[in-house]
Amino acid sequence: MSRYIDASCKLCRREGVKLFLKGARCLTEKCAVERRPYAPGQHGQSGGGGRGRKTSEYAKQLREKQKVKRIYGLTERQFRNTFERATLQPGVKGTNLLLALETRLDNIVYRLGFAASRKAARQLIRHGHVDVNGARVDVPSYRVAVGQEVRVAPASREMVAVKVAQELASRGQPVRWLSVDAEKVAGRLAELPTRDTIPVNAQEQLIVELYSK
């Protein structure tokens, strides 16, 4: 499976917003978006020859898809497959897409504050450090259901990466659809999130329009 191996900060600079791909670094003055608030590449600061031209609807749709795909750290195939499965569910397609992304195990581990980033959460899961309802699950794309308990395995709770992530998470406000027990390094999906409780700045309807062409 292909994966992005270049500097993560370039993705944030390309989208012009913080995607929070580097954990604590994104909250400091070292953040690349803060230091260099322009796109990477030799034409990043000047905007190249396209400055002043009207952005097409397709370009807007594509950029929004790329932004959301990069926030959750998925490949193009993974993202497209997630979208296609989400559209089979009743309801608003764009909201269903974000719901499917938010209930992935890697995202839940990140939201619970047990990993500093979604990338770190995927590594934690693949290395067998995460249990769901007491059973080890090493698939980051596993869909967590309401009521299921997600926890860092007892033997892994003292890992430095987990402790640092918990300290970082304690500075913010957890999403209200997750319940967290910091001492047990465990949490539950208390209810399915609604669009207004998903803290992602996205225009998901543009993605629906792009894939509906």
Summary of the structure (lengths in Angstrom):
residues: 213
radius of gyration: 17.9
end to end distance: 26.4
largest distance: 56.6
contacts: 584
relative contact order: 0.14
helix: 46%
strand: 9%
